[in-house]
Amino acid sequence: MALFKKSSEMPSKNGDDQKKRAQLPPWKVAIIDDESGVHDVTKFALSHFKLDERGLEFYSCYSAAEGFELLKKESDIALAFVDVVMEHDHAGLDLIERIRGELKNQSTRIILRTGQPGSAPEERVIRDFDINDYKAKTELTASKLKSCVYTSLRSYRDIKTIEQSQRGMEKVISASSSVLRSNTLHHFGSAVLEQTLQLLNLQSSALYLTSYHQDLYQDTQMNLLATTGNMVSYSEIENVESLPGEVKEYIIEAIALKKSIIHDNVYVGFYEFGNDVTSILYLQHNTALTPLQVRILELFAANVSLTFENLAGKENVQQTQKELILIIGDAIEQRSKETGAHVRRVALMSELLAEKLGQSSEFIETIRHAAPLHDVGKIGIPESILHKPGKLTPEEWEIMKTHAEKGYNLLADSNRIIAKMGARIAYTHHERWDGDGYPRGISGEEIPLEGRIMAIVDVIDALLSKRSYKPAWPAEKVIEYVLEQSGKQFDPNICEASLALMERFVAIQTEMPDGHEET
């Protein structure tokens, strides 16, 4: 048998009302009283009650024990009418203490009612118990009962709004740590957007924020900045073409008209900020928007869009710098008659090896972009040495070895993290674990980790590749060489990790083949 039962207000007269209530769920009201007549009278007096277009859903409990189980199961009871005297003279008071204490429920509004006013003095009850009102049952006429419910439900609504805003702010704070990484900006934007909706007390079923602009060459770019509500997730949407059909049509219409669109339960805000940034905010909502709500949404769209544009510009510069590093690496390798694909392969191999070694995400990201600079010093080596078909003389070999220090000197004065790591890689990737390398002959962990990583991936890629002086080695022969050089040329721990990745290294050779045959 159920511990409690519930009932809703009077049935609706048409399908539209039913649809509206489905969108706006009723307020949940608990009647905890051992007199069945009190339940009937309360439900009748409030049968047509509405607040914010929401009716009431009643839950009936006939003892304090049933009331506790109800509040334990239903955490979103907005209002509870509690009788003082039920199983015993202070059952209702004990129930309130359990609701606030055991259940940690500070949100539900409680109206304490008694048929025996002298059994619990009003002043002591209001002072000692966390309740909203204390009334004798004979006091509560229909009009006074409605007044109590209006006051209590508004209080509950405001408390829940504050709680939701706090949760939203927590999401914003947690998301803000990654806001400077443009690929996670949508998480930040969505968290701010969700908080904005909660502060405005909007129940949105779909909301998208997009940014629209044209670059110097009139190429149109549309970015999805934030999403929230019941919709297609951001990860499933790549561009405006991937948006749901109706949403896409509204956004395109707003762009074409260059103005906001209001249609039934859809609001499409069109905002221009300066000459370069245009934002389109698509909102599918359940209630009409006030001018204040529209203004706050506009402010949200402005700030997130401008933030995105600034970060996108920063990212564009960073990506250009990274691409230029690859191009420089390609150019150096081609000047020394090496394959251009080599720098791209060792960049990926270094990244995989750093990840395998359990390095931080910052280290992994940096070594991927710094690895192509490992032979940048060869720009200072004469072509007569770089292009010599035969074996170098001892004097020529000494000149060749200077490329490590030359590369270091080219990059050492930069304060940028990629260049700083590139300088260390250029300087140390020809050092050996046993100390027999160059240019300084340092050994073991004196050699920076990035230098030890590059030392092995540079050799593995060279051995797996065809060169003018040798054919490509099979993987088995490369594995034998790595095992033989463990503790000599290479760090033993890095050798072990490299062998575990050897199958992937071989696959990279297939995925990123040399672009030309060497002669």
C-alpha positions in Angstrom: 0.0 0.0 0.0 1.3 3.5 -0.9 2.3 5.6 2.1 0.7 8.7 0.4 -1.5 9.6 -2.6 -1.5 12.5 -4.9 -4.1 14.4 -6.9 -4.0 17.3 -9.3 -6.2 20.4 -9.6 -9.3 20.5 -11.7 -9.0 18.9 -15.2 -8.3 21.3 -18.0 -11.0 22.3 -20.5 -9.0 22.0 -23.6 -5.8 20.5 -25.1 -4.0 23.8 -25.1 -4.2 24.1 -21.3 -2.9 20.5 -21.0 0.0 21.3 -23.3 0.9 24.4 -21.3 0.8 22.5 -18.0 3.0 19.8 -19.5 5.5 22.5 -20.3 5.1 24.1 -16.8 4.7 21.4 -14.2 2.4 22.1 -11.2 3.7 23.1 -7.8 3.8 20.1 -5.5 1.8 20.6 -2.2 1.8 18.1 0.6 -1.1 17.9 3.1 0.1 16.1 6.2 -2.9 15.8 8.6 -4.7 12.9 10.2 -8.2 14.4 9.5 -9.4 13.4 6.0 -11.8 16.4 6.0 -8.9 18.8 6.2 -7.5 17.3 3.0 -10.8 17.7 1.2 -11.4 21.2 2.3 -7.8 22.3 1.4 -8.0 20.8 -2.0 -11.4 22.3 -2.7 -10.3 25.8 -1.6 -7.2 25.7 -3.8 -8.7 23.8 -6.8 -8.4 26.7 -9.2 -5.2 28.2 -7.7 -2.4 29.2 -10.1 0.9 31.0 -9.8 3.1 31.7 -12.8 0.7 29.7 -15.0 1.3 26.7 -12.8 -1.4 24.8 -10.9 -1.1 22.6 -7.9 -0.5 18.9 -7.4 -1.6 17.6 -4.0 0.0 14.8 -2.0 -2.0 13.5 1.0 -0.4 12.0 4.0 -2.2 11.0 7.2 0.6 10.8 9.7 4.0 12.3 10.4 5.7 9.1 9.4 4.0 9.1 6.0 4.9 12.8 5.6 8.5 12.1 6.3 8.6 9.3 3.7 7.0 11.6 1.2 9.5 14.4 1.7 12.3 11.8 1.6 11.1 10.5 -1.8 9.9 13.8 -3.4 12.7 16.4 -3.0 10.8 19.1 -4.9 7.7 19.5 -2.6 7.2 23.3 -2.7 4.8 23.6 0.2 3.7 21.4 3.1 0.7 21.9 5.4 1.6 20.1 8.6 -0.8 19.3 11.5 0.8 19.6 15.0 -1.1 16.8 16.6 -1.2 13.5 14.8 0.4 10.3 16.2 1.1 12.3 19.4 0.8 15.9 20.7 3.9 17.2 19.0 4.2 14.8 16.0 4.2 17.7 13.5 6.9 19.6 15.4 9.1 16.5 15.4 8.5 16.0 11.7 9.6 19.6 10.9 12.9 19.0 12.8 13.5 15.8 10.8 12.7 17.5 7.5 15.2 20.3 8.2 17.7 18.2 10.1 17.8 14.6 8.7 16.7 15.5 5.1 18.7 18.8 5.0 15.7 20.2 3.2 15.7 24.0 3.7 13.7 24.8 0.6 10.2 23.3 1.2 8.0 26.0 2.7 6.0 24.7 5.8 2.7 26.0 7.1 2.0 24.5 10.5 -1.7 24.1 11.4 -3.3 23.1 14.6 -6.8 22.3 15.8 -5.7 22.8 19.4 -4.1 26.3 19.5 -3.0 26.1 23.1 -1.1 22.9 22.7 1.9 24.6 21.1 2.3 28.4 21.9 2.6 30.3 18.6 5.6 32.5 19.7 7.7 29.5 20.8 6.9 27.5 17.6 7.8 30.4 15.3 11.0 31.2 17.3 12.2 27.6 17.6 11.1 25.9 14.4 11.9 26.8 10.7 8.4 27.4 9.4 6.7 30.0 7.3 3.4 30.3 9.2 1.6 28.9 12.1 -2.2 29.0 12.0 -5.2 27.6 13.8 -7.3 25.6 11.4 -10.3 27.8 12.2 -8.4 30.9 11.1 -7.7 29.7 7.5 -10.6 30.9 5.4 -10.4 30.3 1.7 -8.9 33.7 1.0 -6.4 33.6 3.8 -5.4 30.1 2.7 -4.7 31.3 -0.8 -2.7 34.3 0.6 -0.6 31.9 2.6 0.0 29.7 -0.5 0.9 32.6 -2.7 3.4 33.9 -0.2 4.9 30.5 0.4 5.2 29.4 -3.2 6.8 32.7 -4.2 9.3 32.2 -1.4 10.0 28.6 -2.6 10.4 29.8 -6.2 12.9 32.5 -5.2 14.9 30.0 -3.0 15.1 27.6 -5.9 16.2 30.3 -8.2 19.0 31.3 -5.9 20.0 27.6 -5.5 20.0 27.2 -9.3 22.1 30.4 -9.7 24.6 29.1 -7.2 25.0 25.8 -9.2 25.2 27.8 -12.4 28.0 30.0 -10.9 29.9 26.9 -9.8 29.8 25.7 -13.4 31.0 29.0 -14.7 33.8 29.1 -12.2 34.9 25.5 -13.0 34.6 26.2 -16.7 36.5 29.5 -16.6 39.8 27.7 -15.9 39.7 26.5 -19.5 38.2 29.6 -21.1 41.6 30.6 -22.7 41.6 27.3 -24.6 39.4 28.1 -27.6 38.5 24.5 -28.1 36.7 24.5 -24.8 35.1 27.9 -25.1 31.7 26.4 -25.8 31.7 24.7 -22.4 32.3 28.1 -20.8 29.7 29.8 -22.9 27.1 27.1 -22.2 27.8 27.3 -18.4 27.3 31.1 -18.5 24.2 30.7 -20.7 22.7 28.2 -18.3 23.3 30.5 -15.4 21.8 33.4 -17.3 18.6 31.4 -18.0 18.3 30.4 -14.3 18.8 34.0 -13.2 16.0 35.1 -15.6 13.8 32.1 -14.4 13.5 31.0 -18.1 12.7 27.4 -18.9 14.2 27.0 -22.3 13.7 23.8 -24.3 16.3 24.8 -26.9 18.9 27.6 -27.1 21.9 28.2 -29.4 24.3 31.0 -29.6 26.2 31.4 -32.9 28.7 33.9 -34.1 28.8 35.1 -37.8 31.4 37.1 -39.6 33.4 37.4 -42.8 37.1 37.5 -43.0 39.3 39.7 -45.2 38.6 37.5 -48.2 34.8 37.5 -47.7 34.8 33.9 -46.6 31.8 33.4 -44.3 32.4 31.8 -40.9 29.7 30.6 -38.5 30.7 29.3 -35.1 28.4 27.6 -32.5 29.4 29.2 -29.2 27.0 27.8 -26.6 24.1 25.5 -26.2 21.8 24.5 -23.3 18.3 23.0 -22.8 16.8 20.0 -24.5 18.6 20.0 -27.9 21.2 18.4 -30.1 24.5 18.4 -28.2 27.3 20.6 -29.2 29.5 17.6 -30.0 27.0 16.5 -32.7 27.0 19.9 -34.4 29.9 21.0 -36.6 28.4 24.1 -38.3 25.1 25.9 -39.1 24.3 23.3 -41.7 24.1 20.6 -39.0 21.5 22.5 -36.9 17.9 21.3 -36.8 16.0 22.4 -39.9 13.7 25.0 -38.3 16.6 26.4 -36.2 18.8 26.8 -39.3 16.0 28.6 -41.2 15.4 31.1 -38.4 19.1 31.9 -38.1 19.6 32.3 -41.8 16.5 34.6 -41.9 17.8 36.7 -39.1 21.2 37.1 -40.9 19.4 38.0 -44.2 17.1 40.5 -42.5 19.9 41.8 -40.1 17.3 42.1 -37.3 15.8 40.0 -34.5 12.8 37.8 -35.1 10.0 37.1 -32.6 7.6 34.3 -33.6 5.3 32.5 -31.2 7.6 30.7 -28.7 10.8 31.4 -30.7 13.0 34.4 -30.2 16.0 34.9 -32.6 18.2 37.8 -31.4 20.4 39.5 -34.0 23.2 41.5 -32.4 26.0 43.4 -34.2 29.0 44.5 -32.1 31.2 46.7 -34.2 32.0 45.9 -37.8 33.4 42.4 -37.3 31.2 40.5 -34.8 27.6 39.4 -35.3 25.8 37.1 -32.9 22.6 35.2 -33.4 20.8 33.9 -30.3 18.1 31.3 -31.0 15.8 30.7 -28.0 12.8 28.4 -27.9 11.0 29.4 -24.7 7.7 28.7 -22.8 6.7 32.1 -21.7 6.8 35.6 -23.2 10.1 37.4 -22.8 10.2 40.7 -20.9 12.3 43.6 -22.2 14.7 43.1 -19.3 15.2 39.4 -20.2 15.8 40.3 -23.8 18.4 42.9 -22.7 20.2 40.5 -20.4 20.3 37.9 -23.2 21.7 40.5 -25.5 24.5 41.3 -23.0 25.3 37.6 -22.7 25.5 37.2 -26.5 27.8 40.3 -26.7 30.2 39.2 -24.1 30.5 35.5 -25.1 30.8 36.5 -28.8 33.5 39.1 -28.2 35.4 36.7 -26.0 35.2 34.1 -28.7 36.4 36.5 -31.4 39.3 37.6 -29.3 40.3 34.0 -28.6 39.7 32.9 -32.1 42.1 35.7 -33.3 44.7 34.6 -30.7 44.3 31.0 -31.8 44.6 32.0 -35.5 48.0 33.6 -34.7 49.1 30.6 -32.6 48.1 28.1 -35.3 49.9 30.2 -37.9 53.0 30.2 -35.8 52.8 26.4 -35.4 52.3 25.9 -39.1 55.2 28.1 -39.8 57.4 26.0 -37.5 56.5 22.9 -39.5 57.2 24.8 -42.8 60.6 25.9 -41.4 61.3 22.3 -40.4 60.4 21.1 -43.8 62.6 23.7 -45.4 65.6 22.7 -43.3 65.1 19.0 -44.0 64.8 19.6 -47.7 67.9 21.8 -47.7 69.8 18.9 -46.2 68.2 16.6 -48.8 66.1 14.8 -46.1 62.4 14.1 -46.6 59.9 16.9 -45.7 57.6 14.4 -44.1 60.3 13.5 -41.5 59.6 16.5 -39.3 55.8 15.8 -39.2 56.4 12.2 -38.3 58.8 12.9 -35.5 56.4 15.5 -34.2 53.7 13.0 -33.9 56.0 10.2 -32.6 57.3 12.6 -29.9 53.8 13.4 -28.8 52.9 9.7 -28.6 56.0 8.9 -26.7 55.6 11.8 -24.2 52.0 10.6 -23.6 53.2 7.0 -23.1 55.8 8.3 -20.5 52.9 9.9 -18.6 54.0 13.5 -19.1 51.7 16.5 -18.5 49.3 17.7 -21.2 51.3 20.9 -21.5 54.5 19.0 -22.1 52.8 16.7 -24.7 51.4 19.7 -26.5 54.7 21.6 -26.5 56.9 18.8 -27.7 54.5 18.1 -30.6 55.1 21.7 -31.9 58.8 22.0 -30.8 60.0 18.7 -32.3 60.2 20.1 -35.9 62.9 22.5 -34.8 65.3 19.7 -33.8 67.6 20.3 -36.9 67.0 24.1 -37.3 70.8 24.6 -36.8 71.5 23.0 -40.2 70.6 26.3 -41.7 74.1 27.4 -40.7 75.9 24.4 -42.3 77.4 24.9 -45.8 75.6 23.0 -48.6 78.8 21.5 -49.7 78.8 19.5 -46.5 75.0 18.9 -46.3 74.9 17.7 -49.9 78.1 15.7 -50.0 77.3 12.3 -51.4 80.1 10.4 -49.7 81.5 10.1 -46.2 82.4 13.3 -44.5 86.0 14.0 -43.6 86.8 14.4 -39.8 87.0 18.2 -40.4 83.6 18.2 -42.2 82.1 16.1 -39.5 83.2 18.5 -36.8 81.5 21.3 -38.8 78.3 19.2 -39.2 78.2 18.6 -35.4 78.0 22.3 -34.8 74.4 22.4 -36.1 73.2 21.3 -32.6 74.7 24.4 -30.9 73.8 26.7 -33.9 70.1 25.6 -33.5 70.3 26.3 -29.8 71.7 29.7 -30.3 69.0 30.6 -32.9 66.2 29.8 -30.4 67.7 30.3 -26.9 66.8 34.0 -26.6 63.0 33.5 -27.0 60.8 33.4 -24.0 58.1 31.4 -25.8 57.6 27.9 -24.5 57.7 26.2 -27.8 60.9 28.0 -28.9 62.5 27.3 -25.4 61.8 23.6 -25.7 62.9 23.7 -29.4 66.3 25.2 -28.3 66.8 22.4 -25.7 65.9 19.7 -28.2 68.2 21.1 -30.9 71.0 21.3 -28.4 70.7 17.8 -26.8 69.1 15.4 -29.3 72.5 14.1 -30.4 73.7 13.5 -26.8 73.9 9.8 -25.7 72.7 8.1 -22.5 76.3 6.8 -22.0 77.9 10.3 -22.4 79.5 9.6 -25.8 77.3 12.1 -27.8 77.7 15.7 -28.8 78.0 18.7 -28.5 78.7 18.6 -24.7 79.0 14.9 -23.9 76.5 15.0 -21.1 74.9 11.7 -20.0 71.9 10.1 -18.3 69.3 12.4 -16.8 71.6 15.4 -17.4 70.1 15.2 -20.8 66.6 16.9 -20.7 63.7 14.5 -21.3 62.7 16.2 -24.5 66.2 15.7 -25.9 66.2 12.0 -24.9 62.8 11.6 -26.6 63.9 13.3 -29.8 67.1 11.3 -29.8 65.3 8.0 -30.2 62.4 9.1 -32.4 64.8 10.8 -34.8 66.8 7.6 -35.2 63.7 5.3 -35.4 62.1 7.4 -38.1 65.4 7.6 -40.0 65.9 3.8 -39.8 62.3 3.1 -41.0 62.7 5.5 -43.9 64.5 5.0 -47.2 67.5 7.2 -47.7 70.0 7.8 -50.5 72.6 5.8 -48.6 70.4 3.0 -47.4 67.0 1.2 -47.9 64.3 1.3 -45.2 64.8 -1.1 -42.4 62.1 -3.6 -41.5 60.5 -3.1 -38.0 62.2 -6.2 -36.6 65.7 -4.9 -37.4 64.8 -1.5 -35.9 63.6 -3.2 -32.7 66.9 -5.1 -32.5 68.8 -1.9 -32.8 66.8 -0.1 -30.1 67.3 -3.1 -27.7 71.0 -3.1 -28.5 71.3 0.6 -27.8 69.3 0.6 -24.6 71.5 2.0 -21.9 74.1 3.1 -24.4 72.7 5.5 -27.0 69.2 5.7 -25.5 67.5 6.1 -22.1 66.4 2.5 -21.2 62.9 3.6 -20.0 62.3 5.5 -23.2 63.5 2.5 -25.2 60.9 0.4 -23.4 58.1 2.9 -24.2 59.3 3.2 -27.8 59.2 -0.6 -28.3 55.6 -0.6 -27.0 54.7 2.0 -29.6 56.7 0.5 -32.5 53.6 -0.8 -34.3 52.1 2.7 -34.2 55.4 4.2 -35.4 55.4 1.9 -38.4 51.8 2.9 -39.1 52.8 6.6 -39.1 55.3 5.8 -41.9 52.4 4.5 -44.0 50.1 7.3 -43.0 52.6 10.1 -43.7 54.9 8.8 -46.5 57.9 10.7 -47.9 56.8 13.1 -50.6 59.7 12.3 -53.0 62.3 9.8 -53.8 65.8 10.8 -52.7 68.8 10.5 -55.1 
